[in-house]
Amino acid sequence: MAGFVMERVTPNWFRRVLTSARTHHAAIAIAVAAVAAAISLLRPLDIAVWTFQSKMFSHEPSGEIVYVSDESGAEAETAAERNARLASLLDSLAEQGAGQVVLTQPVTRSRSLLSDIKLRESIRTLGDHLVLTHTVREDFGADMYLRPNDVFFSHGIRSVSSDMQDDFMQFVWVIEPSYERLGTSDPALWTALSPGAESAPVFVDYSIDWKQIPTSDVRSLVASTTDANIRGKTFVVGSLAGEGIQAKIPGYGPVPAPLIHILAAETSIRGSGHLISGMTMVAAFGAVLLVGLHLLSAGRRRRIFYACWVASFGVVIVLSAEFGLRVEIADAFLIPLVFGFLRAKANFKRRHFYTDEKSRLPNFMALRRDLGDEGARDDYAMVIAKITRLEAIFASLVPAEQKRYLRQVASRLSLGDENTSVYYDGGKYFGFVLPLARYDDLEAHLDGLRAVVSQAILLSDRPVDVSLTIGVDCSLDKPLHARISSAIAAADQAREAYRPVFIITDFEADSEQWDYSLQARLETALSEDRISIKLQPKAELETGRIVGAEALARWVDQEKGEISPAQFVPQCERAGRLDDLTRRVMLRSMQASHDLAVRELPSQVSINVSAVQLVDNRIVEIVHRALNESSVNPCDITIEITETARIEDFDRAGAIMLQLAEEGLRFSIDDFGVASANLDALFRLPFNELKLDQMFVREIGRSNLAGSIVANTISLARDAGLSTVAEGIEDESTFVSLRNLGCEYGQGYYLGRPQTIPLFRETLILQGDMEDRQRSFG
């Protein structure tokens, strides 16, 4: 780790560790893996790993345990002959000093009393050096049971159980030290084969080569008289193909149970066969991940750590195979899988939500994310560069040239400091920060930078002008969003001719031009949820009946009273808080619609959404969240799209609108007839409603041209299957003219001023009462 850069441990470091997205993602991944470990979810994968491990290494057995196959008897052999042969084997082993003899086949009486007495005497001669076995397992079929040892032979002789628990593939991975039988506990066979065995389960180490276990047969041992290899050793007498419980050895096939117990005993003798549980592995790998995430600061070093951390899974598998440890590692595999998925999802969102689609530069949301808590620091300047006449420039460029233009501007703005990140808001503003301590004269530096950036950019062998003004915020004790907004306001105030660089502190002596505290108060209003709505009635012109309303954002400031949306909505957009404002207005509007519907009152509500929000799925998430929280009927909601001229990608905007339309929402094109809403948008986007701009509506009685425009627009909407809404109806004559022209709906002070939600509700109740009286008298 010496080559890695370690972060200094400070209170801020701990706070960053606890709140970082990586920590959250790691915690989720560890929690998922822990749950999986608790319920053994991935045990089949562990079994696959263990099977693979059994083939990685080969270890020799101790050689102290000999397996004796009893295959000399033919099927016609009588029980008396078998008992006589077994007695001869026991006598031979006793004479040659065998340390222990284990009979794994049942010892039963024959029809020859002499043979049985002889066998019993041979058993008594061995005494404590002889062990009988039996099977106590209850979940095998009857054909798998062994006959019990006859009490004639087994009385006073130690016995053990040859039982074992296999898995769904008939592999035995762990053998208990004892098994229950009729309320008593019998030691397992392997404990008798391993002197000093611990009273704990043994996890069989299949890296011990079972084929190297010493073997012999009954005939050879009976014929032997003096064999030094017999003295002191343990002999397990069984059959390789006889009756009895069998299990599989990985990579081979079924073998008799005694061979599995021999491997278990060899595992115990070797000192291996211990389990490292899945929960332990999850905790270990999870802890390493958490520590590594926050001790390594650089992205490249962190990626190296990820690679080493993932590789450590393989190292653990290899080492545990070498040392005969049974490691439940499958559940821990979920940590890199879940963590990797969450990080990939976050990276995708960062690229998608924090990057401007046209230029592929980080946007202002990325600026807010990257600075985070550092936004309140006063040792740097927030700089906003505004490209003037950008719309006119882009009109002569194809999309590829527009991208090159924006990226070259960003590249020039970062001259002098390769670590400077330049952000682009998708419109005409670029943002970046400069450390104040580096520049004695910040204004002079920015003047020089502006001179460099203002040089023409060569695109397709033709020069394209770059004109810009620069706004700077150097104020103290202001949140990041307020500083961004102030710097944008300064860039707007700057003039190319006489003041191209405008520093925010200059506003203190220029309050008539700009109330720089407005943004701070707006931020407070948003944070404290003091933005409300009013509902302006929308009436059916044929009957004059109110059928719905348009939701209008309202902010009443404690110092300056009611602030016009035309003043604070652009501020929200510049500060990157437009989504926050939309979220609040949309939720309140949908809640109002739902409340009206519950009372069986007209509940159609229109909500304004800026066209600049139709660039990604954030607006879809905002709408879905409001729908879920309000329980409103989506069919009661109309989204009014404003400033459609600012849509740069109609395909993307149309796809977003169609996605919302599937929920039942309707769409209206606002202010139709002026530059911001034209036939291009109407043709390319899925609108259901057309709103006539009040500029034409108010002039309908005084201008024949205005009347013709309105009449033709209504006709156009009718032919296109769109409903029409006229804004700005201020008097009766306008109302009558629009009704005669076939306009369906209208808004304006003549029909009703914007009202609070309770007042609008009372208006609708009164309207309903009047309609009821009219019907009763009718």
Salt bridges, closest charged atoms under 4 A:
GLU7 OE1 - ARG16 NH2 2.87
ASP70 OD1 - ARG85 NH2 2.76
GLU77 OE2 - ARG85 NH1 2.11
ASP91 OD2 - LYS118 NZ 2.63
ASP116 OD2 - ARG109 NE 3.86
ASP139 OD1 - ARG137 NE 2.58
ASP166 OD1 - ARG137 NH2 3.20
ASP186 OD2 - HIS134 NE2 3.54
ASP186 OD2 - ARG181 NE 3.43
ASP205 OD2 - ARG270 NH1 2.48
GLU243 OE2 - ARG147 NH2 3.55
GLU322 OE2 - HIS59 NE2 3.65
GLU328 OE2 - ARG43 NH2 2.63
ASP370 OD1 - ARG369 NH2 2.77
GLU374 OE1 - ARG377 NH1 3.45
ASP379 OD2 - ARG377 NH2 2.59
GLU391 OE2 - LYS428 NZ 3.61
GLU401 OE1 - ARG462 NH2 3.62
ASP417 OD2 - ARG438 NH1 2.53
ASP473 OD2 - LYS478 NZ 3.39
ASP473 OD1 - ARG483 NE 2.89
ASP492 OD1 - LYS386 NZ 3.25
ASP492 OD2 - ARG574 NH2 3.19
GLU496 OE2 - ARG389 NH1 3.34
GLU496 OE1 - ARG450 NH2 3.97
ASP506 OD2 - ARG499 NH2 2.73
ASP515 OD2 - ARG521 NH2 3.31
ASP515 OD2 - LYS560 NZ 2.61
GLU523 OE1 - HIS481 NE2 2.94
GLU523 OE1 - ARG577 NH1 2.23
GLU528 OE1 - ARG530 NH1 2.17
ASP529 OD1 - ARG584 NE 3.37
ASP529 OD1 - ARG588 NH1 3.09
GLU550 OE1 - LYS691 NZ 3.02
ASP557 OD2 - ARG521 NE 2.98
GLU559 OE1 - ARG521 NH1 3.94
GLU562 OE2 - ARG554 NE 3.35
GLU573 OE2 - ARG646 NH2 2.31
ASP579 OD2 - ARG618 NH1 3.37
ASP580 OD2 - ARG577 NE 2.30
ASP580 OD1 - ARG583 NH1 2.99
ASP595 OD2 - ARG599 NE 3.24
ASP595 OD2 - ARG761 NH1 3.01
ASP616 OD1 - ARG618 NE 2.88
GLU629 OE2 - ARG625 NE 2.91
GLU640 OE2 - LYS691 NZ 2.88
GLU643 OE1 - ARG646 NH1 3.46
GLU648 OE1 - LYS358 NZ 3.28
GLU663 OE2 - HIS624 NE2 3.32
ASP680 OD1 - ARG684 NH1 3.89
GLU689 OE2 - LYS538 NZ 2.76
GLU699 OE2 - ARG702 NH2 3.27
GLU727 OE2 - LYS691 NZ 3.39
GLU730 OE2 - ARG698 NH2 3.46
GLU771 OE2 - ARG545 NE 2.71
ASP772 OD1 - ARG775 NH2 2.31
